[in-house]
């Protein structure tokens, strides 16, 4: 009863702000643009999902930030938290409702944008669209955004100032995304691991580094999308898909389920750890 | 059963001792005024009562339950009007009240509650971000009344209210206590406290320096009252200074003014003047709560008053009273 009361309040309050509309609108517009552009040089609509997934990996977390970073920190700074917690709502219900509310919006954004991609695929691509690939893509992407929402809401839960929450989620985005993936030439995980290994005089095997590299929710997301390309991975038709998903090792981290587990674990651990701190936090 | 009971309650923030050995009992059905200057520890105490902060040491029971272990059960029976609170900007006033109704599992009519606190029903459908401070305060008052709580904690409830709102607040407090609720009333507006509270506690630098009825506190700090009488002719010698309980006297034209430290002294002064002249007019100014507050918190009593928390005795041995004598 209390959980649904907090959830309803938060969802209604968010829905009436421009944030929800902005998140869903921006995501749908970008995804639509990508799918439309890829139609110029690809016949299969699902091929556009490779580009869409990189957009989700690199840009969508930034769109997610305004939706999540004030979830709890904003209430604490404004004092609105006294409304929810002055009533017989527990702190666990409060945090859970905040997470579910924000994750619902993020998931709806994924579903709407993927549906638009499917429709555009049917209209602009020459080959018939395979809806199952889009459904699979939507499901795995939803898991990713829910995981990332959990991380961002968790950071918002452990801070009482909006400025700290903002800094926290931006830092998390950079470290878990561009840094972990190796997007930048020097400031990346590979450089750090190599430097530490050199200092310690040890060698890090490719397999060990592979486990490390796929332990971020963002890299796990890209790896976990492999079932979307079921049947075409390794057949040479799509070099970029082969490059991403043809494995040179049979280590556990090459299995899609491992990536799904990584995303799930990040979300769950972030929420549980932040709640453990929030449960005893001094409010007021 | 006491509505609020703290025993040796302490709260420290690092080196800062926000609340020190607070022993406080608020009985069911009373309106208790909680006073103190900024930084005295009032908000900290309230936050502990609500379970927002954990005590560093000591016991806190609200409505018979330990707030550190049964905070939710306490809040089920409690109504809160917090200070420094911003509502959810995009929820309407009605939705805030409905939220409280849902959380408490109550069956109140939100519009009836909003009407009771004087919030226009058209305004109740507007987002709270468009509300003035007074409207927000009325809305929060309605939220606090959901579910007929056994204990109402009002932190600066008059803040932002117009005179009509303040009057309505007093009426609501009276109605709530009539049905048996307890009201814990923290405010800087001493006049309001004086009008509605049965007893007051004064907190200074984290310590309870006074706990009693306002009348008893007046007696204890010897703040008493000022008696002014206009006479047909001022007698010479005046012979009012010798009346027991008179601290000082002064003459301005035909008006004699005597500062009395006890209640009986007021009548004794008037009798003495009536024996020696024709009294044409009189006025009596009771010491304001503000004056009492000043005496308890400005160090004239060294802030070392010992609060007698046992309500049965209704007494406070206040070192401040000694200070009051010389003030």
Contacts between the chains, C-beta under 8 A, distances in Angstrom:
chain1	res1	chain2	res2	distance
A	1	B	102	6.6
A	1	B	103	7.2
A	1	B	105	5.9
A	2	B	102	7.9
A	2	B	103	5.2
A	4	B	102	7.3
A	5	B	99	5.6
A	5	B	102	4.0
A	5	B	103	4.5
A	6	B	103	7.6
A	8	B	99	7.4
A	8	B	102	7.4
A	9	B	88	6.1
A	9	B	91	6.2
A	9	B	95	7.3
A	9	B	99	5.0
A	10	B	88	8.0
A	12	B	90	7.1
A	12	B	91	6.1
A	12	B	95	6.8
A	13	B	88	4.4
A	13	B	89	7.0
A	13	B	90	4.6
A	13	B	91	5.4
A	14	B	90	7.8
A	15	B	90	7.9
A	16	B	90	3.8
A	16	B	127	7.2
A	17	B	89	7.8
A	17	B	90	5.7
A	78	B	86	4.1
A	79	B	82	7.0
A	79	B	84	5.1
A	79	B	85	4.4
A	79	B	86	5.4
A	80	B	85	7.1
A	80	B	86	5.6
A	80	B	87	6.4
A	80	B	88	5.7
A	82	B	52	7.6
A	82	B	80	7.1
A	82	B	82	4.3
A	82	B	85	5.0
A	83	B	85	6.9
A	83	B	87	6.4
A	83	B	88	7.1
A	83	B	96	6.8
A	83	B	99	7.4
A	83	B	140	8.0
A	83	B	143	7.1
A	84	B	103	8.0
A	85	B	50	7.7
A	85	B	51	7.9
A	85	B	52	6.9
A	85	B	75	7.9
A	86	B	50	6.3
A	86	B	75	6.6
A	86	B	78	7.8
A	86	B	80	3.8
A	86	B	82	6.2
A	87	B	75	6.2
A	87	B	80	8.0
A	87	B	99	7.4
A	87	B	100	5.5
A	87	B	103	4.0
A	87	B	104	6.5
A	88	B	72	5.0
A	88	B	73	7.6
A	88	B	75	4.5
A	88	B	76	4.2
A	88	B	103	5.8
A	88	B	104	6.0
A	89	B	72	7.8
A	89	B	103	5.5
A	90	B	72	5.7
A	280	B	54	7.0
A	282	B	52	7.4
A	282	B	53	5.2
A	282	B	54	7.3
A	283	B	47	7.2
A	283	B	52	4.2
A	283	B	53	7.0
A	284	B	43	7.0
A	284	B	44	7.9
A	284	B	47	3.9
A	284	B	50	7.7
A	284	B	52	4.1
A	284	B	53	6.0
